[in-house]
Amino acid sequence: MKAQKKALAESIAQSVETKLAEGGNASKKLKKLVQQSSEKLAAKLIKVTTKEEKKQPKAEKTEKK
């Protein structure tokens, strides 16, 4: 799960930094802020997806009854 979170955070940060680079050079503070925000977003996304995965088996059980 940590590896998945790290990979997702890096992907998000890289995408945002690419868009920022089009407008000009980004400062170190801005890069650090992007990295921190991407880590938080990745954690939330993983949390939501795991909740959805847990809900699916329960929904299947209720449909069988």
CHARMM internal coordinates of N, CA and C (Angstrom, degrees):
IC EDIT
DIST 1 N 1 CA 1.4387
DIST 1 CA 1 C 1.5342
ANGL 1 N 1 CA 1 C 110.46
DIST 1 C 2 N 1.3417
ANGL 1 CA 1 C 2 N 116.14
DIHE 1 N 1 CA 1 C 2 N -38.37
DIST 2 N 2 CA 1.4561
ANGL 1 C 2 N 2 CA 119.30
DIHE 1 CA 1 C 2 N 2 CA 179.04
DIST 2 CA 2 C 1.5209
ANGL 2 N 2 CA 2 C 111.08
DIHE 1 C 2 N 2 CA 2 C -66.68
DIST 2 C 3 N 1.3118
ANGL 2 CA 2 C 3 N 116.43
DIHE 2 N 2 CA 2 C 3 N -38.11
DIST 3 N 3 CA 1.4629
ANGL 2 C 3 N 3 CA 120.09
DIHE 2 CA 2 C 3 N 3 CA 179.14
DIST 3 CA 3 C 1.5220
ANGL 3 N 3 CA 3 C 110.63
DIHE 2 C 3 N 3 CA 3 C -65.88
DIST 3 C 4 N 1.3243
ANGL 3 CA 3 C 4 N 115.82
DIHE 3 N 3 CA 3 C 4 N -39.86
DIST 4 N 4 CA 1.4603
ANGL 3 C 4 N 4 CA 120.82
DIHE 3 CA 3 C 4 N 4 CA 178.20
DIST 4 CA 4 C 1.5268
ANGL 4 N 4 CA 4 C 110.17
DIHE 3 C 4 N 4 CA 4 C -64.23
DIST 4 C 5 N 1.3186
ANGL 4 CA 4 C 5 N 116.54
DIHE 4 N 4 CA 4 C 5 N -42.42
DIST 5 N 5 CA 1.4624
ANGL 4 C 5 N 5 CA 121.75
DIHE 4 CA 4 C 5 N 5 CA 179.06
DIST 5 CA 5 C 1.5215
ANGL 5 N 5 CA 5 C 110.71
DIHE 4 C 5 N 5 CA 5 C -63.33
DIST 5 C 6 N 1.3198
ANGL 5 CA 5 C 6 N 116.12
DIHE 5 N 5 CA 5 C 6 N -44.20
DIST 6 N 6 CA 1.4579
ANGL 5 C 6 N 6 CA 120.74
DIHE 5 CA 5 C 6 N 6 CA -178.85
DIST 6 CA 6 C 1.5278
ANGL 6 N 6 CA 6 C 111.13
DIHE 5 C 6 N 6 CA 6 C -64.76
DIST 6 C 7 N 1.3088
ANGL 6 CA 6 C 7 N 116.95
DIHE 6 N 6 CA 6 C 7 N -43.55
DIST 7 N 7 CA 1.4606
ANGL 6 C 7 N 7 CA 120.86
DIHE 6 CA 6 C 7 N 7 CA -179.86
DIST 7 CA 7 C 1.5257
ANGL 7 N 7 CA 7 C 111.26
DIHE 6 C 7 N 7 CA 7 C -64.73
DIST 7 C 8 N 1.3225
ANGL 7 CA 7 C 8 N 116.11
DIHE 7 N 7 CA 7 C 8 N -41.65
DIST 8 N 8 CA 1.4642
ANGL 7 C 8 N 8 CA 120.09
DIHE 7 CA 7 C 8 N 8 CA 179.07
DIST 8 CA 8 C 1.5196
ANGL 8 N 8 CA 8 C 110.62
DIHE 7 C 8 N 8 CA 8 C -65.92
DIST 8 C 9 N 1.3202
ANGL 8 CA 8 C 9 N 117.18
DIHE 8 N 8 CA 8 C 9 N -42.28
DIST 9 N 9 CA 1.4678
ANGL 8 C 9 N 9 CA 121.42
DIHE 8 CA 8 C 9 N 9 CA 179.33
DIST 9 CA 9 C 1.5292
ANGL 9 N 9 CA 9 C 110.93
DIHE 8 C 9 N 9 CA 9 C -62.40
DIST 9 C 10 N 1.3225
ANGL 9 CA 9 C 10 N 116.91
DIHE 9 N 9 CA 9 C 10 N -42.21
DIST 10 N 10 CA 1.4611
ANGL 9 C 10 N 10 CA 120.60
DIHE 9 CA 9 C 10 N 10 CA 178.91
DIST 10 CA 10 C 1.5224
ANGL 10 N 10 CA 10 C 111.49
DIHE 9 C 10 N 10 CA 10 C -64.84
DIST 10 C 11 N 1.3166
ANGL 10 CA 10 C 11 N 115.68
DIHE 10 N 10 CA 10 C 11 N -39.31
DIST 11 N 11 CA 1.4604
ANGL 10 C 11 N 11 CA 120.24
DIHE 10 CA 10 C 11 N 11 CA 179.35
DIST 11 CA 11 C 1.5281
ANGL 11 N 11 CA 11 C 111.06
DIHE 10 C 11 N 11 CA 11 C -64.87
DIST 11 C 12 N 1.3187
ANGL 11 CA 11 C 12 N 116.19
DIHE 11 N 11 CA 11 C 12 N -44.28
DIST 12 N 12 CA 1.4669
ANGL 11 C 12 N 12 CA 120.66
DIHE 11 CA 11 C 12 N 12 CA 179.36
DIST 12 CA 12 C 1.5269
ANGL 12 N 12 CA 12 C 109.87
DIHE 11 C 12 N 12 CA 12 C -63.63
DIST 12 C 13 N 1.3294
ANGL 12 CA 12 C 13 N 116.48
DIHE 12 N 12 CA 12 C 13 N -47.33
DIST 13 N 13 CA 1.4660
ANGL 12 C 13 N 13 CA 120.86
DIHE 12 CA 12 C 13 N 13 CA -179.20
DIST 13 CA 13 C 1.5218
ANGL 13 N 13 CA 13 C 111.22
DIHE 12 C 13 N 13 CA 13 C -61.05
DIST 13 C 14 N 1.3034
ANGL 13 CA 13 C 14 N 116.05
DIHE 13 N 13 CA 13 C 14 N -41.29
DIST 14 N 14 CA 1.4603
ANGL 13 C 14 N 14 CA 120.09
DIHE 13 CA 13 C 14 N 14 CA -179.23
DIST 14 CA 14 C 1.5307
ANGL 14 N 14 CA 14 C 110.92
DIHE 13 C 14 N 14 CA 14 C -64.48
DIST 14 C 15 N 1.3191
ANGL 14 CA 14 C 15 N 116.56
DIHE 14 N 14 CA 14 C 15 N -41.10
DIST 15 N 15 CA 1.4633
ANGL 14 C 15 N 15 CA 120.26
DIHE 14 CA 14 C 15 N 15 CA 179.05
DIST 15 CA 15 C 1.5255
ANGL 15 N 15 CA 15 C 111.41
DIHE 14 C 15 N 15 CA 15 C -63.81
DIST 15 C 16 N 1.3189
ANGL 15 CA 15 C 16 N 116.49
DIHE 15 N 15 CA 15 C 16 N -44.04
DIST 16 N 16 CA 1.4618
ANGL 15 C 16 N 16 CA 120.66
DIHE 15 CA 15 C 16 N 16 CA -179.38
DIST 16 CA 16 C 1.5260
ANGL 16 N 16 CA 16 C 110.60
DIHE 15 C 16 N 16 CA 16 C -67.19
DIST 16 C 17 N 1.3169
ANGL 16 CA 16 C 17 N 116.70
DIHE 16 N 16 CA 16 C 17 N -42.93
DIST 17 N 17 CA 1.4651
ANGL 16 C 17 N 17 CA 120.06
DIHE 16 CA 16 C 17 N 17 CA 179.38
DIST 17 CA 17 C 1.5237
ANGL 17 N 17 CA 17 C 111.57
DIHE 16 C 17 N 17 CA 17 C -63.84
DIST 17 C 18 N 1.3134
ANGL 17 CA 17 C 18 N 117.49
DIHE 17 N 17 CA 17 C 18 N -34.17
DIST 18 N 18 CA 1.4603
ANGL 17 C 18 N 18 CA 121.06
DIHE 17 CA 17 C 18 N 18 CA 177.79
DIST 18 CA 18 C 1.5246
ANGL 18 N 18 CA 18 C 110.06
DIHE 17 C 18 N 18 CA 18 C -63.87
DIST 18 C 19 N 1.3205
ANGL 18 CA 18 C 19 N 116.19
DIHE 18 N 18 CA 18 C 19 N -43.89
DIST 19 N 19 CA 1.4718
ANGL 18 C 19 N 19 CA 120.00
DIHE 18 CA 18 C 19 N 19 CA 179.04
DIST 19 CA 19 C 1.5303
ANGL 19 N 19 CA 19 C 110.62
DIHE 18 C 19 N 19 CA 19 C -66.37
DIST 19 C 20 N 1.3284
ANGL 19 CA 19 C 20 N 117.14
DIHE 19 N 19 CA 19 C 20 N -38.70
DIST 20 N 20 CA 1.4626
ANGL 19 C 20 N 20 CA 120.26
DIHE 19 CA 19 C 20 N 20 CA 178.68
DIST 20 CA 20 C 1.5235
ANGL 20 N 20 CA 20 C 111.36
DIHE 19 C 20 N 20 CA 20 C -67.15
DIST 20 C 21 N 1.3168
ANGL 20 CA 20 C 21 N 116.93
DIHE 20 N 20 CA 20 C 21 N -34.17
DIST 21 N 21 CA 1.4581
ANGL 20 C 21 N 21 CA 121.35
DIHE 20 CA 20 C 21 N 21 CA -178.95
DIST 21 CA 21 C 1.5246
ANGL 21 N 21 CA 21 C 111.41
DIHE 20 C 21 N 21 CA 21 C -65.63
DIST 21 C 22 N 1.3212
ANGL 21 CA 21 C 22 N 116.11
DIHE 21 N 21 CA 21 C 22 N -27.55
DIST 22 N 22 CA 1.4607
ANGL 21 C 22 N 22 CA 119.34
DIHE 21 CA 21 C 22 N 22 CA 178.67
DIST 22 CA 22 C 1.5281
ANGL 22 N 22 CA 22 C 111.09
DIHE 21 C 22 N 22 CA 22 C -64.64
DIST 22 C 23 N 1.3309
ANGL 22 CA 22 C 23 N 116.26
DIHE 22 N 22 CA 22 C 23 N -30.87
DIST 23 N 23 CA 1.4602
ANGL 22 C 23 N 23 CA 120.91
DIHE 22 CA 22 C 23 N 23 CA -178.67
DIST 23 CA 23 C 1.5147
ANGL 23 N 23 CA 23 C 113.88
DIHE 22 C 23 N 23 CA 23 C -87.32
DIST 23 C 24 N 1.2991
ANGL 23 CA 23 C 24 N 117.64
DIHE 23 N 23 CA 23 C 24 N -13.96
DIST 24 N 24 CA 1.4609
ANGL 23 C 24 N 24 CA 120.76
DIHE 23 CA 23 C 24 N 24 CA -179.30
DIST 24 CA 24 C 1.5103
ANGL 24 N 24 CA 24 C 110.63
DIHE 23 C 24 N 24 CA 24 C 145.37
DIST 24 C 25 N 1.3053
ANGL 24 CA 24 C 25 N 116.40
DIHE 24 N 24 CA 24 C 25 N -173.05
DIST 25 N 25 CA 1.4590
ANGL 24 C 25 N 25 CA 121.19
DIHE 24 CA 24 C 25 N 25 CA -179.02
DIST 25 CA 25 C 1.5247
ANGL 25 N 25 CA 25 C 110.57
DIHE 24 C 25 N 25 CA 25 C -75.52
DIST 25 C 26 N 1.3144
ANGL 25 CA 25 C 26 N 115.39
DIHE 25 N 25 CA 25 C 26 N 138.12
DIST 26 N 26 CA 1.4570
ANGL 25 C 26 N 26 CA 121.19
DIHE 25 CA 25 C 26 N 26 CA 178.18
DIST 26 CA 26 C 1.5257
ANGL 26 N 26 CA 26 C 109.28
DIHE 25 C 26 N 26 CA 26 C -99.00
DIST 26 C 27 N 1.3205
ANGL 26 CA 26 C 27 N 116.02
DIHE 26 N 26 CA 26 C 27 N 142.41
DIST 27 N 27 CA 1.4576
ANGL 26 C 27 N 27 CA 119.84
DIHE 26 CA 26 C 27 N 27 CA 179.32
DIST 27 CA 27 C 1.5268
ANGL 27 N 27 CA 27 C 110.38
DIHE 26 C 27 N 27 CA 27 C -77.03
DIST 27 C 28 N 1.3346
ANGL 27 CA 27 C 28 N 115.85
DIHE 27 N 27 CA 27 C 28 N 167.62
DIST 28 N 28 CA 1.4619
ANGL 27 C 28 N 28 CA 120.23
DIHE 27 CA 27 C 28 N 28 CA 178.97
DIST 28 CA 28 C 1.5215
ANGL 28 N 28 CA 28 C 110.98
DIHE 27 C 28 N 28 CA 28 C -64.63
DIST 28 C 29 N 1.3307
ANGL 28 CA 28 C 29 N 116.47
DIHE 28 N 28 CA 28 C 29 N -36.95
DIST 29 N 29 CA 1.4661
ANGL 28 C 29 N 29 CA 120.43
DIHE 28 CA 28 C 29 N 29 CA 179.27
DIST 29 CA 29 C 1.5233
ANGL 29 N 29 CA 29 C 110.27
DIHE 28 C 29 N 29 CA 29 C -63.06
DIST 29 C 30 N 1.3065
ANGL 29 CA 29 C 30 N 116.49
DIHE 29 N 29 CA 29 C 30 N -42.18
DIST 30 N 30 CA 1.4571
ANGL 29 C 30 N 30 CA 120.89
DIHE 29 CA 29 C 30 N 30 CA -179.72
DIST 30 CA 30 C 1.5207
ANGL 30 N 30 CA 30 C 111.01
DIHE 29 C 30 N 30 CA 30 C -65.48
DIST 30 C 31 N 1.3254
ANGL 30 CA 30 C 31 N 116.98
DIHE 30 N 30 CA 30 C 31 N -41.46
DIST 31 N 31 CA 1.4602
ANGL 30 C 31 N 31 CA 120.90
DIHE 30 CA 30 C 31 N 31 CA 177.99
DIST 31 CA 31 C 1.5233
ANGL 31 N 31 CA 31 C 111.07
DIHE 30 C 31 N 31 CA 31 C -63.13
DIST 31 C 32 N 1.3312
ANGL 31 CA 31 C 32 N 116.61
DIHE 31 N 31 CA 31 C 32 N -40.90
DIST 32 N 32 CA 1.4629
ANGL 31 C 32 N 32 CA 121.04
DIHE 31 CA 31 C 32 N 32 CA 179.36
DIST 32 CA 32 C 1.5301
ANGL 32 N 32 CA 32 C 109.76
DIHE 31 C 32 N 32 CA 32 C -65.90
DIST 32 C 33 N 1.3210
ANGL 32 CA 32 C 33 N 116.98
DIHE 32 N 32 CA 32 C 33 N -41.46
DIST 33 N 33 CA 1.4588
ANGL 32 C 33 N 33 CA 121.41
DIHE 32 CA 32 C 33 N 33 CA 178.62
DIST 33 CA 33 C 1.5251
ANGL 33 N 33 CA 33 C 111.05
DIHE 32 C 33 N 33 CA 33 C -62.92
DIST 33 C 34 N 1.3065
ANGL 33 CA 33 C 34 N 117.06
DIHE 33 N 33 CA 33 C 34 N -41.40
DIST 34 N 34 CA 1.4681
ANGL 33 C 34 N 34 CA 121.54
DIHE 33 CA 33 C 34 N 34 CA 177.86
DIST 34 CA 34 C 1.5202
ANGL 34 N 34 CA 34 C 110.17
DIHE 33 C 34 N 34 CA 34 C -62.77
DIST 34 C 35 N 1.3222
ANGL 34 CA 34 C 35 N 116.76
DIHE 34 N 34 CA 34 C 35 N -42.80
DIST 35 N 35 CA 1.4691
ANGL 34 C 35 N 35 CA 121.02
DIHE 34 CA 34 C 35 N 35 CA -179.64
DIST 35 CA 35 C 1.5286
ANGL 35 N 35 CA 35 C 110.60
DIHE 34 C 35 N 35 CA 35 C -63.41
DIST 35 C 36 N 1.3214
ANGL 35 CA 35 C 36 N 117.13
DIHE 35 N 35 CA 35 C 36 N -45.47
DIST 36 N 36 CA 1.4663
ANGL 35 C 36 N 36 CA 120.85
DIHE 35 CA 35 C 36 N 36 CA -179.82
DIST 36 CA 36 C 1.5210
ANGL 36 N 36 CA 36 C 111.10
DIHE 35 C 36 N 36 CA 36 C -63.88
DIST 36 C 37 N 1.3081
ANGL 36 CA 36 C 37 N 116.78
DIHE 36 N 36 CA 36 C 37 N -43.42
DIST 37 N 37 CA 1.4601
ANGL 36 C 37 N 37 CA 120.93
DIHE 36 CA 36 C 37 N 37 CA -179.91
DIST 37 CA 37 C 1.5199
ANGL 37 N 37 CA 37 C 111.49
DIHE 36 C 37 N 37 CA 37 C -65.55
DIST 37 C 38 N 1.3213
ANGL 37 CA 37 C 38 N 116.56
DIHE 37 N 37 CA 37 C 38 N -38.21
DIST 38 N 38 CA 1.4607
ANGL 37 C 38 N 38 CA 119.62
DIHE 37 CA 37 C 38 N 38 CA 179.71
DIST 38 CA 38 C 1.5257
ANGL 38 N 38 CA 38 C 111.05
DIHE 37 C 38 N 38 CA 38 C -67.55
DIST 38 C 39 N 1.3331
ANGL 38 CA 38 C 39 N 117.35
DIHE 38 N 38 CA 38 C 39 N -34.50
DIST 39 N 39 CA 1.4662
ANGL 38 C 39 N 39 CA 120.54
DIHE 38 CA 38 C 39 N 39 CA 176.91
DIST 39 CA 39 C 1.5283
ANGL 39 N 39 CA 39 C 110.84
DIHE 38 C 39 N 39 CA 39 C -65.83
DIST 39 C 40 N 1.3213
ANGL 39 CA 39 C 40 N 116.45
DIHE 39 N 39 CA 39 C 40 N -42.00
DIST 40 N 40 CA 1.4680
ANGL 39 C 40 N 40 CA 120.31
DIHE 39 CA 39 C 40 N 40 CA 178.11
DIST 40 CA 40 C 1.5250
ANGL 40 N 40 CA 40 C 111.12
DIHE 39 C 40 N 40 CA 40 C -64.55
DIST 40 C 41 N 1.3248
ANGL 40 CA 40 C 41 N 116.18
DIHE 40 N 40 CA 40 C 41 N -43.13
DIST 41 N 41 CA 1.4613
ANGL 40 C 41 N 41 CA 120.45
DIHE 40 CA 40 C 41 N 41 CA 179.47
DIST 41 CA 41 C 1.5216
ANGL 41 N 41 CA 41 C 111.08
DIHE 40 C 41 N 41 CA 41 C -64.75
DIST 41 C 42 N 1.3091
ANGL 41 CA 41 C 42 N 117.03
DIHE 41 N 41 CA 41 C 42 N -41.65
DIST 42 N 42 CA 1.4625
ANGL 41 C 42 N 42 CA 121.13
DIHE 41 CA 41 C 42 N 42 CA 178.83
DIST 42 CA 42 C 1.5212
ANGL 42 N 42 CA 42 C 110.59
DIHE 41 C 42 N 42 CA 42 C -61.89
DIST 42 C 43 N 1.3220
ANGL 42 CA 42 C 43 N 117.30
DIHE 42 N 42 CA 42 C 43 N -41.37
DIST 43 N 43 CA 1.4673
ANGL 42 C 43 N 43 CA 120.97
DIHE 42 CA 42 C 43 N 43 CA 178.97
DIST 43 CA 43 C 1.5269
ANGL 43 N 43 CA 43 C 110.86
DIHE 42 C 43 N 43 CA 43 C -62.62
DIST 43 C 44 N 1.3196
ANGL 43 CA 43 C 44 N 116.44
DIHE 43 N 43 CA 43 C 44 N -42.73
DIST 44 N 44 CA 1.4687
ANGL 43 C 44 N 44 CA 120.24
DIHE 43 CA 43 C 44 N 44 CA 179.40
DIST 44 CA 44 C 1.5244
ANGL 44 N 44 CA 44 C 111.42
DIHE 43 C 44 N 44 CA 44 C -66.65
DIST 44 C 45 N 1.3230
ANGL 44 CA 44 C 45 N 116.60
DIHE 44 N 44 CA 44 C 45 N -41.44
DIST 45 N 45 CA 1.4648
ANGL 44 C 45 N 45 CA 120.05
DIHE 44 CA 44 C 45 N 45 CA 179.85
DIST 45 CA 45 C 1.5214
ANGL 45 N 45 CA 45 C 111.58
DIHE 44 C 45 N 45 CA 45 C -64.06
DIST 45 C 46 N 1.3146
ANGL 45 CA 45 C 46 N 117.01
DIHE 45 N 45 CA 45 C 46 N -41.43
DIST 46 N 46 CA 1.4598
ANGL 45 C 46 N 46 CA 120.62
DIHE 45 CA 45 C 46 N 46 CA 179.44
DIST 46 CA 46 C 1.5252
ANGL 46 N 46 CA 46 C 109.94
DIHE 45 C 46 N 46 CA 46 C -66.49
DIST 46 C 47 N 1.3133
ANGL 46 CA 46 C 47 N 116.56
DIHE 46 N 46 CA 46 C 47 N -39.17
DIST 47 N 47 CA 1.4612
ANGL 46 C 47 N 47 CA 120.99
DIHE 46 CA 46 C 47 N 47 CA 179.02
DIST 47 CA 47 C 1.5272
ANGL 47 N 47 CA 47 C 110.71
DIHE 46 C 47 N 47 CA 47 C -61.96
DIST 47 C 48 N 1.3126
ANGL 47 CA 47 C 48 N 116.47
DIHE 47 N 47 CA 47 C 48 N -44.20
DIST 48 N 48 CA 1.4626
ANGL 47 C 48 N 48 CA 120.94
DIHE 47 CA 47 C 48 N 48 CA 179.66
DIST 48 CA 48 C 1.5266
ANGL 48 N 48 CA 48 C 111.16
DIHE 47 C 48 N 48 CA 48 C -65.82
DIST 48 C 49 N 1.3268
ANGL 48 CA 48 C 49 N 116.90
DIHE 48 N 48 CA 48 C 49 N -43.59
DIST 49 N 49 CA 1.4674
ANGL 48 C 49 N 49 CA 119.23
DIHE 48 CA 48 C 49 N 49 CA -178.29
DIST 49 CA 49 C 1.5239
ANGL 49 N 49 CA 49 C 111.73
DIHE 48 C 49 N 49 CA 49 C -66.67
DIST 49 C 50 N 1.3287
ANGL 49 CA 49 C 50 N 117.35
DIHE 49 N 49 CA 49 C 50 N -36.15
DIST 50 N 50 CA 1.4668
ANGL 49 C 50 N 50 CA 118.71
DIHE 49 CA 49 C 50 N 50 CA 178.47
DIST 50 CA 50 C 1.5213
ANGL 50 N 50 CA 50 C 110.97
DIHE 49 C 50 N 50 CA 50 C -69.23
DIST 50 C 51 N 1.3255
ANGL 50 CA 50 C 51 N 116.95
DIHE 50 N 50 CA 50 C 51 N -35.35
DIST 51 N 51 CA 1.4702
ANGL 50 C 51 N 51 CA 120.02
DIHE 50 CA 50 C 51 N 51 CA 176.50
DIST 51 CA 51 C 1.5257
ANGL 51 N 51 CA 51 C 110.28
DIHE 50 C 51 N 51 CA 51 C -64.23
DIST 51 C 52 N 1.3290
ANGL 51 CA 51 C 52 N 116.63
DIHE 51 N 51 CA 51 C 52 N -42.14
DIST 52 N 52 CA 1.4618
ANGL 51 C 52 N 52 CA 120.98
DIHE 51 CA 51 C 52 N 52 CA 179.48
DIST 52 CA 52 C 1.5264
ANGL 52 N 52 CA 52 C 110.97
DIHE 51 C 52 N 52 CA 52 C -64.55
DIST 52 C 53 N 1.3215
ANGL 52 CA 52 C 53 N 116.55
DIHE 52 N 52 CA 52 C 53 N -39.35
DIST 53 N 53 CA 1.4657
ANGL 52 C 53 N 53 CA 120.20
DIHE 52 CA 52 C 53 N 53 CA 179.13
DIST 53 CA 53 C 1.5222
ANGL 53 N 53 CA 53 C 111.04
DIHE 52 C 53 N 53 CA 53 C -65.58
DIST 53 C 54 N 1.3249
ANGL 53 CA 53 C 54 N 117.13
DIHE 53 N 53 CA 53 C 54 N -35.53
DIST 54 N 54 CA 1.4559
ANGL 53 C 54 N 54 CA 120.89
DIHE 53 CA 53 C 54 N 54 CA 179.04
DIST 54 CA 54 C 1.5240
ANGL 54 N 54 CA 54 C 111.30
DIHE 53 C 54 N 54 CA 54 C -71.32
DIST 54 C 55 N 1.3274
ANGL 54 CA 54 C 55 N 116.96
DIHE 54 N 54 CA 54 C 55 N -32.43
DIST 55 N 55 CA 1.4603
ANGL 54 C 55 N 55 CA 121.19
DIHE 54 CA 54 C 55 N 55 CA -179.42
DIST 55 CA 55 C 1.5311
ANGL 55 N 55 CA 55 C 111.94
DIHE 54 C 55 N 55 CA 55 C -71.35
DIST 55 C 56 N 1.3068
ANGL 55 CA 55 C 56 N 118.21
DIHE 55 N 55 CA 55 C 56 N -31.94
DIST 56 N 56 CA 1.4602
ANGL 55 C 56 N 56 CA 121.67
DIHE 55 CA 55 C 56 N 56 CA -175.69
DIST 56 CA 56 C 1.5231
ANGL 56 N 56 CA 56 C 113.01
DIHE 55 C 56 N 56 CA 56 C -60.55
DIST 56 C 57 N 1.3278
ANGL 56 CA 56 C 57 N 120.88
DIHE 56 N 56 CA 56 C 57 N -46.55
DIST 57 N 57 CA 1.4672
ANGL 56 C 57 N 57 CA 119.14
DIHE 56 CA 56 C 57 N 57 CA 178.79
DIST 57 CA 57 C 1.5372
ANGL 57 N 57 CA 57 C 112.35
DIHE 56 C 57 N 57 CA 57 C -63.04
DIST 57 C 58 N 1.3172
ANGL 57 CA 57 C 58 N 117.16
DIHE 57 N 57 CA 57 C 58 N -35.07
DIST 58 N 58 CA 1.4536
ANGL 57 C 58 N 58 CA 120.45
DIHE 57 CA 57 C 58 N 58 CA 178.09
DIST 58 CA 58 C 1.5217
ANGL 58 N 58 CA 58 C 110.82
DIHE 57 C 58 N 58 CA 58 C -65.63
DIST 58 C 59 N 1.3180
ANGL 58 CA 58 C 59 N 117.01
DIHE 58 N 58 CA 58 C 59 N -39.48
DIST 59 N 59 CA 1.4570
ANGL 58 C 59 N 59 CA 121.09
DIHE 58 CA 58 C 59 N 59 CA 178.78
DIST 59 CA 59 C 1.5271
ANGL 59 N 59 CA 59 C 110.82
DIHE 58 C 59 N 59 CA 59 C -66.22
DIST 59 C 60 N 1.3192
ANGL 59 CA 59 C 60 N 116.66
DIHE 59 N 59 CA 59 C 60 N -36.67
DIST 60 N 60 CA 1.4608
ANGL 59 C 60 N 60 CA 120.53
DIHE 59 CA 59 C 60 N 60 CA 178.84
DIST 60 CA 60 C 1.5177
ANGL 60 N 60 CA 60 C 110.82
DIHE 59 C 60 N 60 CA 60 C -67.15
DIST 60 C 61 N 1.3312
ANGL 60 CA 60 C 61 N 117.93
DIHE 60 N 60 CA 60 C 61 N -37.01
DIST 61 N 61 CA 1.4646
ANGL 60 C 61 N 61 CA 121.45
DIHE 60 CA 60 C 61 N 61 CA 179.85
DIST 61 CA 61 C 1.5234
ANGL 61 N 61 CA 61 C 110.39
DIHE 60 C 61 N 61 CA 61 C -66.51
DIST 61 C 62 N 1.3225
ANGL 61 CA 61 C 62 N 117.84
DIHE 61 N 61 CA 61 C 62 N -39.79
DIST 62 N 62 CA 1.4579
ANGL 61 C 62 N 62 CA 120.08
DIHE 61 CA 61 C 62 N 62 CA -179.51
DIST 62 CA 62 C 1.5098
ANGL 62 N 62 CA 62 C 111.52
DIHE 61 C 62 N 62 CA 62 C -69.99
DIST 62 C 63 N 1.3327
ANGL 62 CA 62 C 63 N 117.26
DIHE 62 N 62 CA 62 C 63 N -31.75
DIST 63 N 63 CA 1.4624
ANGL 62 C 63 N 63 CA 120.80
DIHE 62 CA 62 C 63 N 63 CA 178.08
DIST 63 CA 63 C 1.5216
ANGL 63 N 63 CA 63 C 111.64
DIHE 62 C 63 N 63 CA 63 C -69.51
DIST 63 C 64 N 1.3357
ANGL 63 CA 63 C 64 N 118.21
DIHE 63 N 63 CA 63 C 64 N -32.65
DIST 64 N 64 CA 1.4515
ANGL 63 C 64 N 64 CA 121.86
DIHE 63 CA 63 C 64 N 64 CA -179.36
DIST 64 CA 64 C 1.5230
ANGL 64 N 64 CA 64 C 111.71
DIHE 63 C 64 N 64 CA 64 C -69.09
DIST 64 C 65 N 1.3240
ANGL 64 CA 64 C 65 N 116.58
DIHE 64 N 64 CA 64 C 65 N -31.36
DIST 65 N 65 CA 1.4719
ANGL 64 C 65 N 65 CA 120.72
DIHE 64 CA 64 C 65 N 65 CA -178.75
DIST 65 CA 65 C 1.4721
ANGL 65 N 65 CA 65 C 109.26
DIHE 64 C 65 N 65 CA 65 C -73.77
END
COOR INIT
IC SEED 1 N 1 CA 1 C
IC BUILD
